[in-house]
Structures are given as structure tokens and as C-alpha cells.
């Protein structure tokens, strides 16, 4: 809880919870997939001995831990984004990007979506959830993600189908006038969905309903969160080779996510001047807006560089990035807190928000800059749209 209180002190209004699909145990193929058990059973069970919550480790912890974490964030006034960081059939050791795009795996990912949508609306522990992100960082080459465009559309329709069956108004969709007060009974009426919802979506809802029943999701309608969730995607320019446009999937409120780490290369030459020239002339928000991917927020960034950065440069680097990302819908720094130890070395210096504040690189109030004119010497009068 102390970490959540620290976030509130630094005015963090939102936090992503990185979730693996195995949180919903029924989705795991135990013959070929080996992940920890117990999260599903403990979701509505008794007490836990867990005492410390580390947001950066959320995807590796039992689901009860996520539930506790959401409660703590809610008490601290912080809203949550449920981010599907590890989809069915895609995770391998040391590989953060996704693959194995089969219909079976897409179906399981959509079942996860249905479960999380229902929980977000009916479980009080999820009352601070405002958005669900379909998939974190799909492979950048769209040729490696066949069927991803259909998945994007079905993802939105699954979210909206659950909301429709729960009687939650969604812009662009007529509200369901006949809603059963029992959640699992209401979702069991998937066959009665309007024609806008295809067979796959109906099948997903039908397959997810028994999981919700096992979870004990039997809350009556007065507990339902009445606002539609914001569907959330990595922006179209995350991929290349003619990717599907997630804007084509929109039905109701939707937002777009972009991640940017200069330290991995391919963005700017490895020197201070190139970094600041690039970030001070960043055009990702405008480029995405032209493709209807707006509002755009930057869901991952930090201070690492490809060169040894001085303290003076890191102050500029933090300011310049915040200036660029604040022109959109906002930003989320990747790590709030990083372990400080002999094993971790100086990792926290450029990867920890809390450490950045302590060292004077980052301001306690994220809306403020140390030097509002940090980009004056680098802004170009005319800059072509980015190609990175």
C-alpha cells in the first residue's frame, strides 16, 4: 500500500496492470503450457499472506495479488488499465513479442477479454478499472500476425457484447432493455445478441460464462459499473507491412497506446544532440491522428540511453520526453520503483521514476518541467512525419 500512496503523492492517476492469460486458469492447456496454478481458485477465497505489492511484477503474481493491488490502487485514487501482456500460445523464454496467431489462441484471448470485462463491471475490487488493452506489443511485422485485424474487431465486440448483456449503455449501440439481474444468467443469453455480434463473439461469451460462474460472479445488477470500458490498442504505426487499423474496430470509447525507448536503437543516433533533436520534433501524435488513432498516450517510456548519460543530460532527457508525450492523452513511465541492490547495480538511475525524482531528473508533479524551454534550441520549423 505504501507504493500506491507514493504514486498518489506524485499525482499518478492511472496504472497499467500487466496480466498473462494464465491468470484465468481454465484457458491453459496443461498438456503443453506450464504456468503457476492457484490464481483462479484464490480470486474469491480467504486471506493471503502477501504483504508487499510491486506493480512491475504484476503479471507474475497470483490473481488474488492483482485483486489486492486493484483495491489498494482504488483506495489511493488511482484508476487501472488491464493490459493483456501475455496472450495464449505466444510466450516463450526471453521473448516479449507475440506470435503463434491461430484461431484457437485468438479464441482463448477473447475469452480472457470477456472474463475481465465482466469482472471490471461487477466485482467491487475492479471498480477502478477504466480500460482493457487487447494485446501488448504485437510483433512489429504485420506479416507475422495473420488474423490480427479480425481479432481487433472481435476484441471490441466481445467487450461491448458483455456490456450489452449487462445493460450498460454503449455509444453507437442500442441499450439492452431486458437485463437479467444475475450476471451469469445475463451472459448466458449470448444467443440473443443483436446481428452486429458475429458467431465467434457469441461463442466466446458462451464459453466464458462457465468460468465466471466458477469464479462466483453472481452479483446482482445494482453492483454493476454503468460506464462502458475504454477499449485500448497499440497504435497502427506500432506495426509495418500494411497492418490492420484498430480504429476500424472502434465501437464506443477507444484509446491508442505507443511505446518508445531510444535505448533499443533505430530512433536516433546515439548522442545527446540527436536524441533531443528527435524527441523535440516527435510527430507520432500527429501521424496517428491522421489515421484516426486518437487519442494517443505513451504507455511505456523511461530514461535509458545508448550512451553513458550525465545527470545534466538526464534532466533534459526527462523534460523533453514529458513535453513530447504530454501533447497527447498522457503518458505512463514504465517502472515506478526498481530494486536497488548490488545485483541490480545502477539500473534504478534510468528506469525508476521514484529514483529519478530523488536524483532530480523528474519532477514530483508530473505535469511540470524543470525547464519548460528545454526544446527551444532543437525544434525545427518544418519536420517531416517520422518514419521510425
Kinemage of the C-alpha trace (Angstrom):
@kinemage 1
@onewidth
@group {chain A} dominant
@subgroup {mainchain}
@vectorlist {calphas} color= white
{ca unk a 1} P 0.000 0.000 0.000
{ca unk a 2} L 2.948 2.327 0.623
{ca unk a 3} L 3.830 2.226 -3.102
{ca unk a 4} L 0.259 3.161 -4.008
{ca unk a 5} L 0.380 6.078 -1.568
{ca unk a 6} L 3.688 7.186 -3.080
{ca unk a 7} L 2.098 7.209 -6.531
{ca unk a 8} L -0.707 9.408 -5.257
{ca unk a 9} L 1.853 11.823 -3.799
{ca unk a 10} L 3.400 12.096 -7.254
{ca unk a 11} L -0.044 12.535 -8.890
{ca unk a 12} L -0.198 9.236 -10.797
{ca unk a 13} L -3.848 8.980 -11.917
{ca unk a 14} L -3.549 5.683 -13.833
{ca unk a 15} L -1.555 2.477 -13.693
{ca unk a 16} L -1.453 -0.494 -16.079
{ca unk a 17} L -1.785 -3.981 -14.588
{ca unk a 18} L 0.175 -6.343 -16.837
{ca unk a 19} L -1.716 -9.637 -16.997
{ca unk a 20} L -0.939 -13.018 -18.506
{ca unk a 21} L -3.730 -15.134 -19.923
{ca unk a 22} L -2.898 -17.913 -17.419
{ca unk a 23} L -4.500 -15.781 -14.697
{ca unk a 24} L -7.708 -17.388 -15.983
{ca unk a 25} L -6.668 -20.993 -15.351
{ca unk a 26} L -9.342 -22.594 -17.490
{ca unk a 27} L -7.659 -21.127 -20.570
{ca unk a 28} L -4.387 -23.000 -20.004
{ca unk a 29} L -3.704 -26.199 -21.947
{ca unk a 30} L -1.949 -28.183 -19.218
{ca unk a 31} L -0.566 -30.703 -21.718
{ca unk a 32} L 1.657 -28.141 -23.409
{ca unk a 33} L 1.530 -24.959 -21.291
{ca unk a 34} L 3.057 -24.764 -17.841
{ca unk a 35} L 2.145 -21.815 -15.657
{ca unk a 36} L 1.506 -21.405 -11.908
{ca unk a 37} L -1.818 -22.635 -10.585
{ca unk a 38} L -3.983 -21.206 -7.854
{ca unk a 39} L -4.843 -17.743 -9.084
{ca unk a 40} L -8.339 -18.635 -10.254
{ca unk a 41} L -9.193 -20.575 -7.101
{ca unk a 42} L -7.963 -17.775 -4.851
{ca unk a 43} L -9.802 -14.975 -6.601
{ca unk a 44} L -12.742 -15.064 -4.197
{ca unk a 45} L -11.098 -17.069 -1.406
{ca unk a 46} L -9.914 -16.023 2.005
{ca unk a 47} L -6.873 -14.117 3.178
{ca unk a 48} L -3.398 -14.031 1.680
{ca unk a 49} L -0.045 -13.722 3.421
{ca unk a 50} L 1.195 -11.292 0.769
{ca unk a 51} L 2.349 -8.003 2.242
{ca unk a 52} L 4.105 -6.038 -0.476
{ca unk a 53} L 2.804 -5.068 -3.877
{ca unk a 54} L 5.202 -4.305 -6.731
{ca unk a 55} L 3.411 -3.061 -9.868
{ca unk a 56} L 6.277 -4.015 -12.188
{ca unk a 57} L 5.822 -7.662 -11.209
{ca unk a 58} L 2.044 -7.885 -11.534
{ca unk a 59} L 1.958 -10.332 -14.443
{ca unk a 60} L 3.985 -12.887 -12.482
{ca unk a 61} L 1.789 -12.988 -9.401
{ca unk a 62} L -1.396 -14.877 -8.454
{ca unk a 63} L -4.646 -13.265 -9.453
{ca unk a 64} L -5.532 -12.656 -5.817
{ca unk a 65} L -2.485 -10.400 -5.717
{ca unk a 66} L -3.858 -8.450 -8.667
{ca unk a 67} L -7.182 -8.174 -6.870
{ca unk a 68} L -5.482 -6.853 -3.722
{ca unk a 69} L -3.447 -4.473 -5.826
{ca unk a 70} L -6.547 -3.097 -7.535
{ca unk a 71} L -8.171 -2.489 -4.148
{ca unk a 72} L -5.081 -0.654 -2.923
{ca unk a 73} L -4.942 1.493 -6.040
{ca unk a 74} L -8.622 2.309 -5.725
{ca unk a 75} L -8.143 3.458 -2.138
{ca unk a 76} L -5.286 5.669 -3.340
{ca unk a 77} L -7.491 7.229 -6.030
{ca unk a 78} L -5.668 5.586 -8.949
{ca unk a 79} L -7.521 4.049 -11.890
{ca unk a 80} L -6.289 0.901 -13.628
{ca unk a 81} L -5.781 -0.341 -17.182
{ca unk a 82} L -5.900 -4.133 -17.566
{ca unk a 83} L -3.178 -4.808 -20.119
{ca unk a 84} L -3.057 -8.249 -21.770
{ca unk a 85} L 0.720 -8.655 -21.748
{ca unk a 86} L 0.899 -12.359 -22.484
{ca unk a 87} L -1.687 -13.926 -24.766
{ca unk a 88} L -2.437 -17.642 -25.179
{ca unk a 89} L 0.165 -19.664 -27.050
{ca unk a 90} L 2.599 -16.819 -27.524
{ca unk a 91} L 5.030 -16.606 -24.630
{ca unk a 92} L 8.496 -18.137 -24.867
{ca unk a 93} L 11.563 -17.561 -22.721
{ca unk a 94} L 13.233 -14.172 -23.248
{ca unk a 95} L 10.674 -13.190 -25.899
{ca unk a 96} L 8.340 -10.293 -25.158
{ca unk a 97} L 6.657 -10.098 -28.546
{ca unk a 98} L 3.723 -12.232 -29.604
{ca unk a 99} L 3.361 -14.978 -32.186
{ca unk a 100} L 1.551 -18.245 -32.954
{ca unk a 101} L -1.520 -16.441 -34.188
{ca unk a 102} L -4.033 -19.262 -34.553
{ca unk a 103} L -7.805 -19.218 -34.336
{ca unk a 104} L -7.622 -21.352 -31.181
{ca unk a 105} L -5.330 -18.858 -29.469
{ca unk a 106} L -7.356 -15.861 -30.603
{ca unk a 107} L -10.481 -17.527 -29.201
{ca unk a 108} L -8.817 -18.037 -25.825
{ca unk a 109} L -7.623 -14.423 -25.804
{ca unk a 110} L -11.189 -13.286 -26.430
{ca unk a 111} L -12.443 -15.490 -23.590
{ca unk a 112} L -9.922 -13.758 -21.312
{ca unk a 113} L -11.331 -10.459 -22.553
{ca unk a 114} L -14.894 -11.494 -21.723
{ca unk a 115} L -13.929 -12.574 -18.202
{ca unk a 116} L -12.001 -9.365 -17.496
{ca unk a 117} L -14.793 -7.202 -18.890
{ca unk a 118} L -17.389 -8.862 -16.684
{ca unk a 119} L -15.190 -8.622 -13.589
{ca unk a 120} L -14.474 -4.961 -14.309
{ca unk a 121} L -18.183 -4.212 -14.245
{ca unk a 122} L -19.475 -6.409 -11.423
{ca unk a 123} L -16.649 -7.111 -8.952
{ca unk a 124} L -16.186 -4.197 -6.496
{ca unk a 125} L -12.445 -4.952 -6.401
{ca unk a 126} L -12.323 -3.976 -10.095
{ca unk a 127} L -14.316 -0.764 -9.684
{ca unk a 128} L -11.317 1.406 -10.617
{ca unk a 129} L -10.708 -0.381 -13.941
{ca unk a 130} L -11.394 2.030 -16.795
{ca unk a 131} L -9.814 0.295 -19.796
{ca unk a 132} L -8.681 -3.060 -21.191
{ca unk a 133} L -5.816 -3.277 -23.693
{ca unk a 134} L -6.176 -6.033 -26.299
{ca unk a 135} L -2.529 -7.026 -26.621
{ca unk a 136} L 0.766 -5.573 -25.506
{ca unk a 137} L 3.339 -5.104 -28.275
{ca unk a 138} L 2.366 -7.497 -31.065
{ca unk a 139} L 5.203 -8.390 -33.434
{ca unk a 140} L 6.043 -5.273 -35.401
{ca unk a 141} L 5.948 -7.026 -38.778
{ca unk a 142} L 2.245 -7.355 -39.609
{ca unk a 143} L 3.063 -10.310 -41.859
{ca unk a 144} L 3.783 -12.234 -38.655
{ca unk a 145} L 0.362 -11.528 -37.137
{ca unk a 146} L -2.191 -13.078 -39.517
{ca unk a 147} L -5.762 -12.549 -38.399
{ca unk a 148} L -4.845 -9.689 -36.083
{ca unk a 149} L -7.285 -7.291 -37.741
{ca unk a 150} L -10.202 -9.664 -37.175
{ca unk a 151} L -9.049 -10.162 -33.598
{ca unk a 152} L -9.097 -6.393 -33.026
{ca unk a 153} L -12.699 -6.164 -34.196
{ca unk a 154} L -13.767 -9.192 -32.181
{ca unk a 155} L -11.989 -7.852 -29.101
{ca unk a 156} L -14.096 -4.704 -29.153
{ca unk a 157} L -17.267 -6.631 -29.903
{ca unk a 158} L -16.646 -9.041 -27.007
{ca unk a 159} L -16.253 -6.115 -24.607
{ca unk a 160} L -19.403 -4.494 -25.965
{ca unk a 161} L -21.349 -7.776 -26.007
{ca unk a 162} L -20.700 -8.294 -22.301
{ca unk a 163} L -21.717 -4.706 -21.632
{ca unk a 164} L -24.825 -5.045 -23.789
{ca unk a 165} L -25.931 -8.167 -21.917
{ca unk a 166} L -25.349 -6.363 -18.603
{ca unk a 167} L -27.465 -3.422 -19.764
{ca unk a 168} L -24.597 -0.932 -19.881
{ca unk a 169} L -25.146 1.870 -22.428
{ca unk a 170} L -22.529 1.975 -25.189
{ca unk a 171} L -22.351 4.892 -27.673
{ca unk a 172} L -23.388 3.655 -31.097
{ca unk a 173} L -25.207 0.619 -29.718
{ca unk a 174} L -28.829 0.422 -28.638
{ca unk a 175} L -29.108 -0.393 -24.936
{ca unk a 176} L -30.454 -3.796 -23.983
{ca unk a 177} L -33.820 -3.160 -22.327
{ca unk a 178} L -34.211 -6.675 -20.909
{ca unk a 179} L -31.410 -7.487 -18.473
{ca unk a 180} L -31.381 -10.393 -16.030
{ca unk a 181} L -30.238 -9.315 -12.563
{ca unk a 182} L -27.991 -12.389 -12.320
{ca unk a 183} L -24.743 -11.779 -14.202
{ca unk a 184} L -24.040 -15.306 -15.374
{ca unk a 185} L -27.646 -15.764 -16.431
{ca unk a 186} L -27.476 -12.473 -18.340
{ca unk a 187} L -24.298 -13.534 -20.151
{ca unk a 188} L -25.865 -16.905 -20.841
{ca unk a 189} L -28.189 -15.140 -23.252
{ca unk a 190} L -25.433 -14.679 -25.855
{ca unk a 191} L -27.640 -16.309 -28.490
{ca unk a 192} L -29.973 -13.320 -28.190
{ca unk a 193} L -27.322 -10.749 -29.103
{ca unk a 194} L -28.135 -8.357 -31.990
{ca unk a 195} L -26.843 -9.173 -35.514
{ca unk a 196} L -23.858 -6.819 -35.099
{ca unk a 197} L -22.219 -9.529 -32.968
{ca unk a 198} L -20.827 -12.363 -35.150
{ca unk a 199} L -20.852 -16.076 -34.382
{ca unk a 200} L -17.327 -16.016 -32.924
{ca unk a 201} L -18.286 -13.356 -30.374
{ca unk a 202} L -21.389 -15.288 -29.330
{ca unk a 203} L -19.287 -18.424 -28.970
{ca unk a 204} L -16.723 -16.593 -26.835
{ca unk a 205} L -19.390 -15.276 -24.459
{ca unk a 206} L -20.934 -18.735 -24.172
{ca unk a 207} L -17.538 -20.314 -23.430
{ca unk a 208} L -16.560 -17.646 -20.881
{ca unk a 209} L -19.781 -17.789 -18.867
{ca unk a 210} L -18.954 -21.072 -17.035
{ca unk a 211} L -15.600 -19.584 -15.997
{ca unk a 212} L -17.373 -16.601 -14.462
{ca unk a 213} L -19.756 -18.943 -12.703
{ca unk a 214} L -16.787 -20.842 -11.250
{ca unk a 215} L -15.340 -17.545 -10.071
{ca unk a 216} L -18.528 -16.933 -8.141
{ca unk a 217} L -19.558 -13.949 -10.244
{ca unk a 218} L -23.194 -13.852 -9.235
{ca unk a 219} L -23.518 -10.208 -8.234
{ca unk a 220} L -26.855 -8.561 -8.845
{ca unk a 221} L -27.315 -5.618 -11.187
{ca unk a 222} L -27.057 -2.813 -8.562
{ca unk a 223} L -23.317 -3.592 -8.280
{ca unk a 224} L -22.673 -3.119 -11.988
{ca unk a 225} L -20.350 -0.304 -13.080
{ca unk a 226} L -22.523 1.539 -15.597
{ca unk a 227} L -19.857 3.291 -17.694
{ca unk a 228} L -18.542 1.432 -20.768
{ca unk a 229} L -14.886 0.468 -20.652
{ca unk a 230} L -12.398 2.194 -22.931
{ca unk a 231} L -11.069 -0.344 -25.429
{ca unk a 232} L -7.327 0.032 -25.880
{ca unk a 233} L -4.874 -0.914 -28.649
{ca unk a 234} L -1.272 -0.405 -29.628
{ca unk a 235} L -1.465 2.237 -32.370
{ca unk a 236} L -1.433 1.354 -36.072
{ca unk a 237} L 2.124 2.633 -36.503
{ca unk a 238} L 3.445 0.130 -33.992
{ca unk a 239} L 3.455 -2.313 -36.915
{ca unk a 240} L 4.657 -2.128 -40.515
{ca unk a 241} L 3.798 -4.033 -43.718
{ca unk a 242} L 0.211 -2.810 -44.044
{ca unk a 243} L -1.149 -3.535 -40.574
{ca unk a 244} L -4.840 -3.516 -39.739
{ca unk a 245} L -6.073 -0.195 -38.381
{ca unk a 246} L -7.508 -0.602 -34.863
{ca unk a 247} L -9.626 2.497 -35.490
{ca unk a 248} L -11.742 0.334 -37.806
{ca unk a 249} L -12.731 -1.751 -34.773
{ca unk a 250} L -13.962 1.128 -32.617
{ca unk a 251} L -17.426 0.977 -31.085
{ca unk a 252} L -17.744 3.258 -28.108
{ca unk a 253} L -14.799 4.906 -26.316
{ca unk a 254} L -11.362 3.829 -27.551
{ca unk a 255} L -7.767 4.923 -26.965
{ca unk a 256} L -4.385 4.092 -28.519
{ca unk a 257} L -1.047 3.225 -26.951
{ca unk a 258} L 2.528 3.804 -28.138
{ca unk a 259} L 5.807 2.739 -26.526
{ca unk a 260} L 9.120 4.460 -27.107
{ca unk a 261} L 12.574 3.520 -25.833
{ca unk a 262} L 15.501 5.197 -27.580
{ca unk a 263} L 17.946 2.830 -25.870
{ca unk a 264} L 16.940 -0.075 -28.127
{ca unk a 265} L 18.150 1.777 -31.220
{ca unk a 266} L 16.564 2.623 -34.540
{ca unk a 267} L 15.193 6.002 -33.473
{ca unk a 268} L 18.137 8.413 -33.319
{ca unk a 269} L 21.930 8.359 -33.379
{ca unk a 270} L 23.496 7.551 -30.019
{ca unk a 271} L 24.390 11.033 -28.833
{ca unk a 272} L 22.768 13.817 -26.821
{ca unk a 273} L 22.108 16.173 -29.723
{ca unk a 274} L 20.444 13.500 -31.870
{ca unk a 275} L 18.245 12.324 -29.005
{ca unk a 276} L 16.996 15.809 -28.163
{ca unk a 277} L 16.524 16.798 -31.808
{ca unk a 278} L 14.440 13.683 -32.377
{ca unk a 279} L 12.239 13.894 -29.288
{ca unk a 280} L 11.683 17.642 -29.588
{ca unk a 281} L 10.331 17.139 -33.115
{ca unk a 282} L 8.363 13.946 -32.466
{ca unk a 283} L 5.378 13.588 -34.816
{ca unk a 284} L 3.822 10.340 -33.643
{ca unk a 285} L 0.708 12.009 -32.240
{ca unk a 286} L 0.017 13.875 -35.488
{ca unk a 287} L 0.822 10.863 -37.666
{ca unk a 288} L -1.523 8.641 -35.688
{ca unk a 289} L -4.275 11.255 -35.622
{ca unk a 290} L -4.215 11.366 -39.423
{ca unk a 291} L -5.060 7.647 -39.328
{ca unk a 292} L -7.820 8.105 -36.720
{ca unk a 293} L -5.665 6.672 -33.919
{ca unk a 294} L -6.527 9.383 -31.441
{ca unk a 295} L -6.389 9.994 -28.520
{ca unk a 296} L -2.892 8.550 -28.213
{ca unk a 297} L -0.999 8.043 -24.983
{ca unk a 298} L 2.544 6.815 -24.400
{ca unk a 299} L 2.146 3.751 -22.216
{ca unk a 300} L 5.840 2.915 -21.861
{ca unk a 301} L 8.934 5.089 -21.706
{ca unk a 302} L 11.905 5.645 -19.411
{ca unk a 303} L 15.303 7.360 -19.311
{ca unk a 304} L 17.766 4.707 -20.613
{ca unk a 305} L 20.172 5.692 -23.383
{ca unk a 306} L 22.630 4.026 -25.747
{ca unk a 307} L 25.457 6.061 -24.247
{ca unk a 308} L 26.664 6.990 -20.776
{ca unk a 309} L 24.348 9.842 -19.843
{ca unk a 310} L 25.323 12.615 -17.462
{ca unk a 311} L 22.995 13.867 -14.739
{ca unk a 312} L 22.626 17.140 -16.630
{ca unk a 313} L 21.539 15.319 -19.784
{ca unk a 314} L 19.049 13.103 -17.941
{ca unk a 315} L 17.306 16.206 -16.614
{ca unk a 316} L 16.940 17.442 -20.191
{ca unk a 317} L 16.009 13.968 -21.439
{ca unk a 318} L 13.229 13.622 -18.884
{ca unk a 319} L 11.837 17.089 -19.604
{ca unk a 320} L 11.954 16.661 -23.384
{ca unk a 321} L 10.171 13.311 -23.283
{ca unk a 322} L 7.469 14.574 -20.920
{ca unk a 323} L 6.993 17.605 -23.149
{ca unk a 324} L 6.518 15.408 -26.219
{ca unk a 325} L 4.239 12.813 -24.658
{ca unk a 326} L 2.073 15.326 -22.788
{ca unk a 327} L 0.865 16.704 -26.110
{ca unk a 328} L -1.230 13.564 -26.467
{ca unk a 329} L -3.542 11.871 -23.992
{ca unk a 330} L -0.746 11.478 -21.454
{ca unk a 331} L 1.996 9.060 -20.516
{ca unk a 332} L 2.913 6.238 -18.150
{ca unk a 333} L 6.517 5.759 -17.033
{ca unk a 334} L 7.462 2.067 -17.272
{ca unk a 335} L 8.728 1.498 -13.708
{ca unk a 336} L 7.647 3.440 -10.673
{ca unk a 337} L 10.120 1.633 -8.440
{ca unk a 338} L 13.139 -0.559 -9.224
{ca unk a 339} L 15.155 -2.695 -6.827
{ca unk a 340} L 18.260 -1.011 -5.508
{ca unk a 341} L 20.904 -3.614 -4.683
{ca unk a 342} L 24.397 -4.755 -5.595
{ca unk a 343} L 22.846 -7.240 -8.013
{ca unk a 344} L 20.733 -4.591 -9.763
{ca unk a 345} L 23.625 -2.162 -9.901
{ca unk a 346} L 22.637 1.314 -11.099
{ca unk a 347} L 19.561 0.110 -13.010
{ca unk a 348} L 17.230 2.345 -10.994
{ca unk a 349} L 19.010 5.510 -12.131
{ca unk a 350} L 17.347 5.492 -15.565
{ca unk a 351} L 14.490 3.022 -15.082
{ca unk a 352} L 12.861 4.079 -11.784
{ca unk a 353} L 10.501 7.043 -11.585
{ca unk a 354} L 10.927 7.265 -7.825
{ca unk a 355} L 14.715 7.247 -8.134
{ca unk a 356} L 14.504 9.813 -10.943
{ca unk a 357} L 12.610 12.143 -8.626
{ca unk a 358} L 15.125 11.603 -5.835
{ca unk a 359} L 18.022 12.422 -8.181
{ca unk a 360} L 16.319 15.491 -9.599
{ca unk a 361} L 15.753 14.220 -13.148
{ca unk a 362} L 11.973 14.090 -12.788
{ca unk a 363} L 9.599 16.476 -11.043
{ca unk a 364} L 7.332 15.395 -8.174
{ca unk a 365} L 4.421 16.896 -10.107
{ca unk a 366} L 4.488 15.020 -13.460
{ca unk a 367} L 2.731 17.913 -15.199
{ca unk a 368} L 5.680 20.217 -14.522
{ca unk a 369} L 9.048 20.518 -16.283
{ca unk a 370} L 12.353 21.515 -14.765
{ca unk a 371} L 12.989 23.600 -17.889
{ca unk a 372} L 9.897 24.410 -19.989
{ca unk a 373} L 12.215 25.730 -22.726
{ca unk a 374} L 14.258 22.548 -22.972
{ca unk a 375} L 13.442 22.138 -26.676
{ca unk a 376} L 13.912 25.732 -27.813
{ca unk a 377} L 17.289 25.003 -29.417
{ca unk a 378} L 16.126 21.794 -31.084
{ca unk a 379} L 12.665 22.429 -32.524
{ca unk a 380} L 12.671 22.651 -36.298
{ca unk a 381} L 10.292 24.947 -38.141
{ca unk a 382} L 9.275 22.184 -40.510
{ca unk a 383} L 9.700 18.497 -39.791
{ca unk a 384} L 8.586 15.627 -41.955
{ca unk a 385} L 6.495 12.917 -40.354
{ca unk a 386} L 8.511 10.255 -38.572
{ca unk a 387} L 9.369 7.071 -40.354
{ca unk a 388} L 10.534 5.102 -37.308
